[in-house]
Amino acid sequence: MAELTSSTREAARRLGVSDTTMHKAERSGRITREPDGQWDIAKLRVQMRETADPQRSTLSGSAAPPAG
């Protein structure tokens, strides 16, 4: 059974990101809601990982180490 929530804040909490990050990703088309308006947490994890900028995000799993 899919893990669903209608709350953007709850989805952000479960993903370990801010709700601002969620709003920006949704506006830019990086993530999408289900047809009924809910967030599917498993799908969000995949969408966020696939569209994350490796230079800026640890979500991609391939973030570059800090320069220095």
All heavy atoms as TSV, in Angstrom:
chain	resi	resn	atom	element	x	y	z
A	1	MET	N	N	0.842	-1.186	0.000
A	1	MET	CA	C	0.000	0.000	0.000
A	1	MET	C	C	0.885	1.247	0.000
A	1	MET	O	O	1.878	1.318	0.706
A	1	MET	CB	C	-0.905	-0.011	1.227
A	1	MET	CG	C	-1.853	1.132	1.261
A	1	MET	SD	S	-3.058	0.869	2.572
A	1	MET	CE	C	-3.699	2.491	2.657
A	2	ALA	N	N	0.516	2.220	-0.800
A	2	ALA	CA	C	1.292	3.443	-0.928
A	2	ALA	C	C	1.188	4.291	0.336
A	2	ALA	O	O	0.153	4.338	0.987
A	2	ALA	CB	C	0.802	4.238	-2.125
A	3	GLU	N	N	2.282	4.941	0.637
A	3	GLU	CA	C	2.325	5.865	1.765
A	3	GLU	C	C	1.940	7.238	1.214
A	3	GLU	O	O	2.705	7.861	0.489
A	3	GLU	CB	C	3.747	5.881	2.334
A	3	GLU	CG	C	3.927	6.704	3.553
A	3	GLU	CD	C	5.369	6.677	4.047
A	3	GLU	OE1	O	6.212	5.993	3.459
A	3	GLU	OE2	O	5.628	7.365	5.035
A	4	LEU	N	N	0.730	7.702	1.547
A	4	LEU	CA	C	0.197	8.949	1.007
A	4	LEU	C	C	-0.039	9.970	2.102
A	4	LEU	O	O	-0.353	9.618	3.235
A	4	LEU	CB	C	-1.127	8.695	0.287
A	4	LEU	CG	C	-1.103	7.743	-0.896
A	4	LEU	CD1	C	-2.517	7.433	-1.351
A	4	LEU	CD2	C	-0.296	8.324	-2.031
A	5	THR	N	N	0.083	11.241	1.742
A	5	THR	CA	C	-0.285	12.335	2.632
A	5	THR	C	C	-0.736	13.506	1.777
A	5	THR	O	O	-0.224	13.711	0.677
A	5	THR	CB	C	0.869	12.758	3.564
A	5	THR	OG1	O	0.406	13.791	4.442
A	5	THR	CG2	C	2.080	13.272	2.802
A	6	SER	N	N	-1.686	14.253	2.277
A	6	SER	CA	C	-2.137	15.446	1.555
A	6	SER	C	C	-1.355	16.683	2.005
A	6	SER	O	O	-1.411	17.717	1.359
A	6	SER	CB	C	-3.631	15.677	1.768
A	6	SER	OG	O	-3.906	15.828	3.144
A	7	SER	N	N	-0.595	16.557	3.078
A	7	SER	CA	C	0.144	17.676	3.644
A	7	SER	C	C	1.541	17.801	3.034
A	7	SER	O	O	2.348	16.867	3.103
A	7	SER	CB	C	0.270	17.486	5.161
A	7	SER	OG	O	1.207	18.392	5.709
A	8	THR	N	N	1.832	18.958	2.474
A	8	THR	CA	C	3.162	19.207	1.936
A	8	THR	C	C	4.189	19.204	3.064
A	8	THR	O	O	5.285	18.668	2.902
A	8	THR	CB	C	3.193	20.546	1.183
A	8	THR	OG1	O	2.231	20.489	0.122
A	8	THR	CG2	C	4.569	20.833	0.597
A	9	ARG	N	N	3.848	19.771	4.200
A	9	ARG	CA	C	4.779	19.778	5.336
A	9	ARG	C	C	5.095	18.373	5.821
A	9	ARG	O	O	6.234	18.062	6.143
A	9	ARG	CB	C	4.220	20.599	6.494
A	9	ARG	CG	C	4.340	22.068	6.256
A	9	ARG	CD	C	3.984	22.837	7.481
A	9	ARG	NE	N	4.138	24.251	7.190
A	9	ARG	CZ	C	3.835	25.206	8.014
A	9	ARG	NH1	N	3.334	24.924	9.201
A	9	ARG	NH2	N	4.010	26.469	7.672
A	10	GLU	N	N	4.089	17.522	5.866
A	10	GLU	CA	C	4.308	16.139	6.296
A	10	GLU	C	C	5.177	15.399	5.280
A	10	GLU	O	O	6.079	14.650	5.652
A	10	GLU	CB	C	2.972	15.411	6.485
A	10	GLU	CG	C	3.108	13.964	6.886
A	10	GLU	CD	C	3.820	13.737	8.214
A	10	GLU	OE1	O	3.937	14.665	9.027
A	10	GLU	OE2	O	4.272	12.598	8.434
A	11	ALA	N	N	4.921	15.606	4.002
A	11	ALA	CA	C	5.742	14.970	2.965
A	11	ALA	C	C	7.192	15.446	3.090
A	11	ALA	O	O	8.124	14.640	3.004
A	11	ALA	CB	C	5.186	15.289	1.582
A	12	ALA	N	N	7.382	16.735	3.286
A	12	ALA	CA	C	8.729	17.285	3.442
A	12	ALA	C	C	9.427	16.671	4.659
A	12	ALA	O	O	10.598	16.288	4.587
A	12	ALA	CB	C	8.665	18.803	3.581
A	13	ARG	N	N	8.703	16.557	5.762
A	13	ARG	CA	C	9.279	15.974	6.972
A	13	ARG	C	C	9.730	14.546	6.718
A	13	ARG	O	O	10.821	14.144	7.107
A	13	ARG	CB	C	8.270	16.013	8.121
A	13	ARG	CG	C	8.836	15.534	9.449
A	13	ARG	CD	C	7.756	15.378	10.506
A	13	ARG	NE	N	6.832	14.296	10.207
A	13	ARG	CZ	C	7.101	12.997	10.366
A	13	ARG	NH1	N	8.274	12.610	10.818
A	13	ARG	NH2	N	6.200	12.081	10.078
A	14	ARG	N	N	8.900	13.772	6.033
A	14	ARG	CA	C	9.230	12.370	5.751
A	14	ARG	C	C	10.426	12.244	4.810
A	14	ARG	O	O	11.168	11.268	4.873
A	14	ARG	CB	C	8.030	11.644	5.158
A	14	ARG	CG	C	6.911	11.468	6.158
A	14	ARG	CD	C	5.765	10.709	5.564
A	14	ARG	NE	N	4.597	10.746	6.428
A	14	ARG	CZ	C	3.484	10.102	6.164
A	14	ARG	NH1	N	3.371	9.366	5.078
A	14	ARG	NH2	N	2.460	10.183	6.992
A	15	LEU	N	N	10.623	13.233	3.940
A	15	LEU	CA	C	11.757	13.218	3.014
A	15	LEU	C	C	13.009	13.850	3.612
A	15	LEU	O	O	14.093	13.708	3.052
A	15	LEU	CB	C	11.398	13.959	1.731
A	15	LEU	CG	C	10.331	13.321	0.857
A	15	LEU	CD1	C	9.980	14.252	-0.289
A	15	LEU	CD2	C	10.800	11.990	0.334
A	16	GLY	N	N	12.847	14.583	4.695
A	16	GLY	CA	C	13.990	15.240	5.319
A	16	GLY	C	C	14.392	16.525	4.620
A	16	GLY	O	O	15.568	16.893	4.618
A	17	VAL	N	N	13.410	17.197	4.017
A	17	VAL	CA	C	13.655	18.481	3.362
A	17	VAL	C	C	12.675	19.510	3.927
A	17	VAL	O	O	11.750	19.159	4.647
A	17	VAL	CB	C	13.502	18.389	1.820
A	17	VAL	CG1	C	14.506	17.408	1.233
A	17	VAL	CG2	C	12.092	18.015	1.416
A	18	SER	N	N	12.879	20.769	3.567
A	18	SER	CA	C	11.962	21.808	4.041
A	18	SER	C	C	10.722	21.857	3.159
A	18	SER	O	O	10.743	21.416	2.004
A	18	SER	CB	C	12.659	23.170	4.028
A	18	SER	OG	O	12.859	23.612	2.698
A	19	ASP	N	N	9.649	22.411	3.719
A	19	ASP	CA	C	8.442	22.550	2.903
A	19	ASP	C	C	8.676	23.557	1.779
A	19	ASP	O	O	8.092	23.441	0.708
A	19	ASP	CB	C	7.209	22.886	3.741
A	19	ASP	CG	C	7.310	24.199	4.479
A	19	ASP	OD1	O	8.395	24.521	4.989
A	19	ASP	OD2	O	6.292	24.900	4.567
A	20	THR	N	N	9.577	24.512	1.982
A	20	THR	CA	C	9.936	25.455	0.928
A	20	THR	C	C	10.560	24.708	-0.253
A	20	THR	O	O	10.249	24.990	-1.415
A	20	THR	CB	C	10.906	26.522	1.450
A	20	THR	OG1	O	10.280	27.227	2.516
A	20	THR	CG2	C	11.316	27.495	0.358
A	21	THR	N	N	11.411	23.734	0.043
A	21	THR	CA	C	12.015	22.919	-1.001
A	21	THR	C	C	10.936	22.197	-1.790
A	21	THR	O	O	10.985	22.130	-3.024
A	21	THR	CB	C	13.004	21.903	-0.391
A	21	THR	OG1	O	14.056	22.625	0.254
A	21	THR	CG2	C	13.567	20.966	-1.436
A	22	MET	N	N	9.956	21.673	-1.081
A	22	MET	CA	C	8.860	20.964	-1.744
A	22	MET	C	C	8.079	21.906	-2.658
A	22	MET	O	O	7.775	21.558	-3.801
A	22	MET	CB	C	7.910	20.368	-0.704
A	22	MET	CG	C	8.516	19.266	0.122
A	22	MET	SD	S	8.626	17.727	-0.766
A	22	MET	CE	C	6.898	17.359	-0.981
A	23	HIS	N	N	7.745	23.094	-2.165
A	23	HIS	CA	C	6.980	24.054	-2.958
A	23	HIS	C	C	7.750	24.457	-4.218
A	23	HIS	O	O	7.180	24.526	-5.305
A	23	HIS	CB	C	6.624	25.288	-2.136
A	23	HIS	CG	C	5.590	25.041	-1.094
A	23	HIS	ND1	N	4.282	24.747	-1.388
A	23	HIS	CD2	C	5.681	25.016	0.262
A	23	HIS	CE1	C	3.600	24.569	-0.269
A	23	HIS	NE2	N	4.433	24.722	0.746
A	24	LYS	N	N	9.049	24.726	-4.062
A	24	LYS	CA	C	9.863	25.114	-5.212
A	24	LYS	C	C	9.948	23.980	-6.231
A	24	LYS	O	O	9.854	24.209	-7.436
A	24	LYS	CB	C	11.267	25.512	-4.771
A	24	LYS	CG	C	11.327	26.850	-4.075
A	24	LYS	CD	C	12.751	27.183	-3.690
A	24	LYS	CE	C	12.846	28.540	-3.041
A	24	LYS	NZ	N	14.256	28.867	-2.683
A	25	ALA	N	N	10.133	22.756	-5.744
A	25	ALA	CA	C	10.227	21.606	-6.652
A	25	ALA	C	C	8.910	21.375	-7.386
A	25	ALA	O	O	8.902	21.045	-8.577
A	25	ALA	CB	C	10.642	20.360	-5.875
A	26	GLU	N	N	7.804	21.571	-6.706
A	26	GLU	CA	C	6.502	21.404	-7.356
A	26	GLU	C	C	6.279	22.486	-8.410
A	26	GLU	O	O	5.852	22.196	-9.528
A	26	GLU	CB	C	5.377	21.435	-6.328
A	26	GLU	CG	C	4.017	21.187	-6.943
A	26	GLU	CD	C	2.880	21.180	-5.939
A	26	GLU	OE1	O	3.011	21.758	-4.844
A	26	GLU	OE2	O	1.834	20.595	-6.266
A	27	ARG	N	N	6.589	23.739	-8.069
A	27	ARG	CA	C	6.411	24.836	-9.020
A	27	ARG	C	C	7.259	24.651	-10.273
A	27	ARG	O	O	6.833	24.977	-11.373
A	27	ARG	CB	C	6.758	26.181	-8.373
A	27	ARG	CG	C	5.635	26.799	-7.604
A	27	ARG	CD	C	5.888	28.264	-7.293
A	27	ARG	NE	N	7.190	28.542	-6.718
A	27	ARG	CZ	C	7.481	28.552	-5.423
A	27	ARG	NH1	N	6.549	28.302	-4.531
A	27	ARG	NH2	N	8.693	28.836	-5.003
A	28	SER	N	N	8.470	24.103	-10.096
A	28	SER	CA	C	9.361	23.929	-11.245
A	28	SER	C	C	9.064	22.654	-12.036
A	28	SER	O	O	9.655	22.423	-13.084
A	28	SER	CB	C	10.817	23.908	-10.789
A	28	SER	OG	O	11.098	22.721	-10.069
A	29	GLY	N	N	8.154	21.820	-11.524
A	29	GLY	CA	C	7.780	20.602	-12.228
A	29	GLY	C	C	8.660	19.401	-11.908
A	29	GLY	O	O	8.536	18.362	-12.541
A	30	ARG	N	N	9.562	19.541	-10.922
A	30	ARG	CA	C	10.440	18.421	-10.547
A	30	ARG	C	C	9.671	17.305	-9.849
A	30	ARG	O	O	10.049	16.146	-9.931
A	30	ARG	CB	C	11.555	18.907	-9.610
A	30	ARG	CG	C	12.591	19.758	-10.300
A	30	ARG	CD	C	13.677	20.218	-9.340
A	30	ARG	NE	N	14.211	19.100	-8.590
A	30	ARG	CZ	C	14.595	19.171	-7.315
A	30	ARG	NH1	N	14.510	20.299	-6.654
A	30	ARG	NH2	N	15.078	18.108	-6.706
A	31	ILE	N	N	8.610	17.655	-9.128
A	31	ILE	CA	C	7.785	16.675	-8.420
A	31	ILE	C	C	6.324	16.944	-8.738
A	31	ILE	O	O	5.950	18.069	-9.079
A	31	ILE	CB	C	8.019	16.697	-6.890
A	31	ILE	CG1	C	7.693	18.067	-6.300
A	31	ILE	CG2	C	9.436	16.273	-6.558
A	31	ILE	CD1	C	7.769	18.136	-4.779
A	32	THR	N	N	5.517	15.891	-8.644
A	32	THR	CA	C	4.092	16.036	-8.936
A	32	THR	C	C	3.256	15.289	-7.912
A	32	THR	O	O	3.697	14.281	-7.346
A	32	THR	CB	C	3.747	15.489	-10.333
A	32	THR	OG1	O	4.169	14.128	-10.409
A	32	THR	CG2	C	4.427	16.286	-11.430
A	33	ARG	N	N	2.068	15.800	-7.705
A	33	ARG	CA	C	1.105	15.153	-6.815
A	33	ARG	C	C	0.375	14.043	-7.562
A	33	ARG	O	O	0.367	14.002	-8.786
A	33	ARG	CB	C	0.070	16.162	-6.322
A	33	ARG	CG	C	0.637	17.244	-5.440
A	33	ARG	CD	C	-0.457	18.236	-5.084
A	33	ARG	NE	N	0.080	19.356	-4.338
A	33	ARG	CZ	C	-0.031	19.485	-3.021
A	33	ARG	NH1	N	-0.675	18.582	-2.317
A	33	ARG	NH2	N	0.488	20.524	-2.413
A	34	GLU	N	N	-0.264	13.198	-6.812
A	34	GLU	CA	C	-1.133	12.171	-7.386
A	34	GLU	C	C	-2.381	12.866	-7.945
A	34	GLU	O	O	-2.679	14.004	-7.576
A	34	GLU	CB	C	-1.534	11.158	-6.301
A	34	GLU	CG	C	-0.371	10.318	-5.801
A	34	GLU	CD	C	0.253	9.495	-6.903
A	34	GLU	OE1	O	-0.425	8.608	-7.440
A	34	GLU	OE2	O	1.421	9.763	-7.243
A	35	PRO	N	N	-3.143	12.209	-8.810
A	35	PRO	CA	C	-4.351	12.832	-9.384
A	35	PRO	C	C	-5.347	13.325	-8.327
A	35	PRO	O	O	-6.059	14.299	-8.557
A	35	PRO	CB	C	-4.966	11.721	-10.232
A	35	PRO	CG	C	-3.807	10.861	-10.598
A	35	PRO	CD	C	-2.885	10.909	-9.407
A	36	ASP	N	N	-5.366	12.680	-7.155
A	36	ASP	CA	C	-6.296	13.105	-6.103
A	36	ASP	C	C	-5.727	14.219	-5.231
A	36	ASP	O	O	-6.352	14.637	-4.264
A	36	ASP	CB	C	-6.713	11.915	-5.239
A	36	ASP	CG	C	-5.554	11.291	-4.467
A	36	ASP	OD1	O	-4.404	11.766	-4.592
A	36	ASP	OD2	O	-5.800	10.319	-3.742
A	37	GLY	N	N	-4.524	14.727	-5.572
A	37	GLY	CA	C	-3.931	15.838	-4.838
A	37	GLY	C	C	-3.017	15.446	-3.697
A	37	GLY	O	O	-2.414	16.303	-3.058
A	38	GLN	N	N	-2.879	14.167	-3.438
A	38	GLN	CA	C	-2.018	13.712	-2.347
A	38	GLN	C	C	-0.589	13.496	-2.848
A	38	GLN	O	O	-0.334	13.390	-4.040
A	38	GLN	CB	C	-2.557	12.418	-1.744
A	38	GLN	CG	C	-3.892	12.615	-1.058
A	38	GLN	CD	C	-4.216	11.455	-0.174
A	38	GLN	OE1	O	-3.609	11.285	0.867
A	38	GLN	NE2	N	-5.165	10.640	-0.611
A	39	TRP	N	N	0.330	13.430	-1.889
A	39	TRP	CA	C	1.726	13.118	-2.171
A	39	TRP	C	C	1.963	11.642	-1.908
A	39	TRP	O	O	1.615	11.137	-0.861
A	39	TRP	CB	C	2.654	13.920	-1.259
A	39	TRP	CG	C	2.635	15.395	-1.459
A	39	TRP	CD1	C	2.127	16.326	-0.604
A	39	TRP	CD2	C	3.180	16.123	-2.550
A	39	TRP	NE1	N	2.308	17.585	-1.113
A	39	TRP	CE2	C	2.958	17.480	-2.310
A	39	TRP	CE3	C	3.827	15.750	-3.724
A	39	TRP	CZ2	C	3.367	18.472	-3.184
A	39	TRP	CZ3	C	4.237	16.741	-4.592
A	39	TRP	CH2	C	4.005	18.089	-4.319
A	40	ASP	N	N	2.578	10.947	-2.857
A	40	ASP	CA	C	3.004	9.564	-2.677
A	40	ASP	C	C	4.486	9.636	-2.292
A	40	ASP	O	O	5.338	10.006	-3.104
A	40	ASP	CB	C	2.824	8.776	-3.970
A	40	ASP	CG	C	3.221	7.321	-3.832
A	40	ASP	OD1	O	4.213	7.022	-3.135
A	40	ASP	OD2	O	2.548	6.475	-4.433
A	41	ILE	N	N	4.795	9.296	-1.054
A	41	ILE	CA	C	6.138	9.483	-0.505
A	41	ILE	C	C	7.178	8.695	-1.294
A	41	ILE	O	O	8.260	9.213	-1.597
A	41	ILE	CB	C	6.177	9.108	0.992
A	41	ILE	CG1	C	5.158	9.941	1.797
A	41	ILE	CG2	C	7.578	9.294	1.554
A	41	ILE	CD1	C	5.313	11.439	1.675
A	42	ALA	N	N	6.900	7.462	-1.652
A	42	ALA	CA	C	7.871	6.654	-2.406
A	42	ALA	C	C	8.174	7.289	-3.765
A	42	ALA	O	O	9.334	7.364	-4.177
A	42	ALA	CB	C	7.349	5.235	-2.581
A	43	LYS	N	N	7.139	7.752	-4.455
A	43	LYS	CA	C	7.347	8.397	-5.751
A	43	LYS	C	C	8.121	9.703	-5.589
A	43	LYS	O	O	8.963	10.040	-6.424
A	43	LYS	CB	C	6.014	8.666	-6.444
A	43	LYS	CG	C	5.362	7.428	-6.994
A	43	LYS	CD	C	4.078	7.765	-7.711
A	43	LYS	CE	C	3.377	6.525	-8.231
A	43	LYS	NZ	N	2.089	6.861	-8.869
A	44	LEU	N	N	7.818	10.441	-4.521
A	44	LEU	CA	C	8.544	11.687	-4.264
A	44	LEU	C	C	10.029	11.438	-4.075
A	44	LEU	O	O	10.861	12.188	-4.585
A	44	LEU	CB	C	8.006	12.379	-3.012
A	44	LEU	CG	C	6.745	13.197	-3.165
A	44	LEU	CD1	C	6.300	13.722	-1.809
A	44	LEU	CD2	C	6.976	14.348	-4.120
A	45	ARG	N	N	10.360	10.402	-3.316
A	45	ARG	CA	C	11.775	10.085	-3.094
A	45	ARG	C	C	12.491	9.862	-4.419
A	45	ARG	O	O	13.591	10.364	-4.640
A	45	ARG	CB	C	11.909	8.846	-2.216
A	45	ARG	CG	C	11.698	9.111	-0.765
A	45	ARG	CD	C	12.093	7.925	0.102
A	45	ARG	NE	N	11.851	8.252	1.500
A	45	ARG	CZ	C	10.820	7.795	2.191
A	45	ARG	NH1	N	9.953	6.961	1.643
A	45	ARG	NH2	N	10.655	8.155	3.446
A	46	VAL	N	N	11.854	9.126	-5.308
A	46	VAL	CA	C	12.450	8.842	-6.618
A	46	VAL	C	C	12.559	10.129	-7.437
A	46	VAL	O	O	13.613	10.427	-8.006
A	46	VAL	CB	C	11.633	7.775	-7.379
A	46	VAL	CG1	C	12.105	7.631	-8.815
A	46	VAL	CG2	C	11.707	6.449	-6.650
A	47	GLN	N	N	11.474	10.901	-7.500
A	47	GLN	CA	C	11.476	12.138	-8.278
A	47	GLN	C	C	12.531	13.117	-7.757
A	47	GLN	O	O	13.257	13.719	-8.551
A	47	GLN	CB	C	10.103	12.807	-8.237
A	47	GLN	CG	C	9.045	12.063	-9.007
A	47	GLN	CD	C	7.656	12.664	-8.834
A	47	GLN	OE1	O	7.377	13.399	-7.885
A	47	GLN	NE2	N	6.764	12.335	-9.747
A	48	MET	N	N	12.627	13.259	-6.449
A	48	MET	CA	C	13.599	14.189	-5.871
A	48	MET	C	C	15.026	13.709	-6.146
A	48	MET	O	O	15.896	14.508	-6.479
A	48	MET	CB	C	13.370	14.356	-4.370
A	48	MET	CG	C	12.067	15.042	-4.016
A	48	MET	SD	S	12.015	16.782	-4.452
A	48	MET	CE	C	12.841	17.477	-3.043
A	49	ARG	N	N	15.266	12.418	-6.024
A	49	ARG	CA	C	16.603	11.865	-6.257
A	49	ARG	C	C	17.006	12.040	-7.722
A	49	ARG	O	O	18.134	12.423	-8.026
A	49	ARG	CB	C	16.644	10.391	-5.875
A	49	ARG	CG	C	18.031	9.796	-5.876
A	49	ARG	CD	C	18.095	8.338	-5.447
A	49	ARG	NE	N	17.171	7.995	-4.373
A	49	ARG	CZ	C	16.133	7.158	-4.507
A	49	ARG	NH1	N	15.885	6.576	-5.654
A	49	ARG	NH2	N	15.351	6.888	-3.481
A	50	GLU	N	N	16.079	11.758	-8.629
A	50	GLU	CA	C	16.376	11.832	-10.061
A	50	GLU	C	C	16.602	13.255	-10.558
A	50	GLU	O	O	17.321	13.462	-11.525
A	50	GLU	CB	C	15.256	11.187	-10.874
A	50	GLU	CG	C	15.216	9.686	-10.749
A	50	GLU	CD	C	14.050	9.059	-11.490
A	50	GLU	OE1	O	13.124	9.784	-11.914
A	50	GLU	OE2	O	14.071	7.825	-11.636
A	51	THR	N	N	15.985	14.228	-9.912
A	51	THR	CA	C	16.072	15.608	-10.391
A	51	THR	C	C	16.965	16.489	-9.531
A	51	THR	O	O	17.121	17.670	-9.824
A	51	THR	CB	C	14.668	16.246	-10.477
A	51	THR	OG1	O	14.082	16.276	-9.178
A	51	THR	CG2	C	13.779	15.487	-11.451
A	52	ALA	N	N	17.577	15.929	-8.500
A	52	ALA	CA	C	18.421	16.722	-7.602
A	52	ALA	C	C	19.708	17.154	-8.306
A	52	ALA	O	O	20.291	16.403	-9.083
A	52	ALA	CB	C	18.762	15.915	-6.356
A	53	ASP	N	N	20.144	18.354	-8.009
A	53	ASP	CA	C	21.404	18.874	-8.523
A	53	ASP	C	C	22.518	18.330	-7.633
A	53	ASP	O	O	22.599	18.663	-6.452
A	53	ASP	CB	C	21.385	20.402	-8.478
A	53	ASP	CG	C	22.663	21.039	-8.982
A	53	ASP	OD1	O	23.649	20.312	-9.246
A	53	ASP	OD2	O	22.681	22.272	-9.127
A	54	PRO	N	N	23.412	17.504	-8.163
A	54	PRO	CA	C	24.453	16.891	-7.334
A	54	PRO	C	C	25.390	17.903	-6.687
A	54	PRO	O	O	26.011	17.612	-5.670
A	54	PRO	CB	C	25.216	15.988	-8.296
A	54	PRO	CG	C	24.602	16.121	-9.614
A	54	PRO	CD	C	23.454	17.062	-9.528
A	55	GLN	N	N	25.486	19.089	-7.255
A	55	GLN	CA	C	26.344	20.127	-6.672
A	55	GLN	C	C	25.694	20.807	-5.468
A	55	GLN	O	O	26.382	21.420	-4.666
A	55	GLN	CB	C	26.674	21.193	-7.721
A	55	GLN	CG	C	27.417	20.657	-8.919
A	55	GLN	CD	C	28.771	20.082	-8.540
A	55	GLN	OE1	O	29.488	20.644	-7.724
A	55	GLN	NE2	N	29.121	18.954	-9.135
A	56	ARG	N	N	24.368	20.672	-5.343
A	56	ARG	CA	C	23.658	21.392	-4.300
A	56	ARG	C	C	22.930	20.501	-3.311
A	56	ARG	O	O	22.500	20.968	-2.263
A	56	ARG	CB	C	22.630	22.330	-4.942
A	56	ARG	CG	C	23.271	23.363	-5.831
A	56	ARG	CD	C	22.255	24.283	-6.420
A	56	ARG	NE	N	21.573	25.008	-5.361
A	56	ARG	CZ	C	20.434	25.647	-5.506
A	56	ARG	NH1	N	19.828	25.660	-6.660
A	56	ARG	NH2	N	19.885	26.279	-4.496
A	57	SER	N	N	22.731	19.224	-3.629
A	57	SER	CA	C	21.854	18.394	-2.828
A	57	SER	C	C	22.474	17.050	-2.485
A	57	SER	O	O	23.113	16.415	-3.322
A	57	SER	CB	C	20.545	18.165	-3.592
A	57	SER	OG	O	19.734	17.257	-2.899
A	58	THR	N	N	22.232	16.610	-1.275
A	58	THR	CA	C	22.656	15.271	-0.875
A	58	THR	C	C	21.620	14.237	-1.283
A	58	THR	O	O	21.872	13.046	-1.183
A	58	THR	CB	C	22.872	15.196	0.645
A	58	THR	OG1	O	21.654	15.566	1.301
A	58	THR	CG2	C	23.985	16.120	1.082
A	59	LEU	N	N	20.455	14.669	-1.759
A	59	LEU	CA	C	19.413	13.741	-2.190
A	59	LEU	C	C	19.832	12.920	-3.394
A	59	LEU	O	O	19.377	11.811	-3.590
A	59	LEU	CB	C	18.116	14.492	-2.531
A	59	LEU	CG	C	17.375	15.117	-1.378
A	59	LEU	CD1	C	16.216	15.955	-1.903
A	59	LEU	CD2	C	16.870	14.061	-0.435
A	60	SER	N	N	20.703	13.480	-4.226
A	60	SER	CA	C	21.115	12.774	-5.438
A	60	SER	C	C	21.992	11.583	-5.134
A	60	SER	O	O	22.158	10.705	-5.971
A	60	SER	CB	C	21.838	13.731	-6.385
A	60	SER	OG	O	23.080	14.092	-5.831
A	61	GLY	N	N	22.604	11.554	-3.958
A	61	GLY	CA	C	23.472	10.452	-3.591
A	61	GLY	C	C	24.862	10.567	-4.190
A	61	GLY	O	O	25.708	9.728	-3.951
A	62	SER	N	N	25.105	11.610	-4.967
A	62	SER	CA	C	26.425	11.778	-5.578
A	62	SER	C	C	26.926	13.208	-5.394
A	62	SER	O	O	27.584	13.754	-6.263
A	62	SER	CB	C	26.360	11.440	-7.065
A	62	SER	OG	O	25.468	12.303	-7.715
A	63	ALA	N	N	26.593	13.790	-4.266
A	63	ALA	CA	C	26.998	15.167	-4.011
A	63	ALA	C	C	28.528	15.265	-3.957
A	63	ALA	O	O	29.207	14.403	-3.403
A	63	ALA	CB	C	26.401	15.666	-2.695
A	64	ALA	N	N	29.041	16.295	-4.565
A	64	ALA	CA	C	30.476	16.514	-4.556
A	64	ALA	C	C	30.931	16.921	-3.159
A	64	ALA	O	O	30.220	17.622	-2.451
A	64	ALA	CB	C	30.824	17.611	-5.566
A	65	PRO	N	N	32.111	16.475	-2.744
A	65	PRO	CA	C	32.614	16.881	-1.434
A	65	PRO	C	C	32.898	18.382	-1.421
A	65	PRO	O	O	33.160	18.968	-2.474
A	65	PRO	CB	C	33.899	16.082	-1.267
A	65	PRO	CG	C	34.283	15.661	-2.640
A	65	PRO	CD	C	33.028	15.627	-3.446
A	66	PRO	N	N	32.814	19.004	-0.243
A	66	PRO	CA	C	33.058	20.436	-0.169
A	66	PRO	C	C	34.469	20.784	-0.622
A	66	PRO	O	O	35.418	20.067	-0.340
A	66	PRO	CB	C	32.854	20.793	1.303
A	66	PRO	CG	C	32.525	19.519	2.001
A	66	PRO	CD	C	32.507	18.415	1.030
A	67	ALA	N	N	34.583	21.868	-1.367
A	67	ALA	CA	C	35.904	22.333	-1.821
A	67	ALA	C	C	36.666	22.926	-0.655
A	67	ALA	O	O	36.101	23.574	0.205
A	67	ALA	CB	C	35.721	23.354	-2.931
A	68	GLY	N	N	37.945	22.712	-0.662
A	68	GLY	CA	C	38.682	23.339	0.424
A	68	GLY	C	C	39.912	22.725	0.751
A	68	GLY	O	O	40.833	22.252	0.754
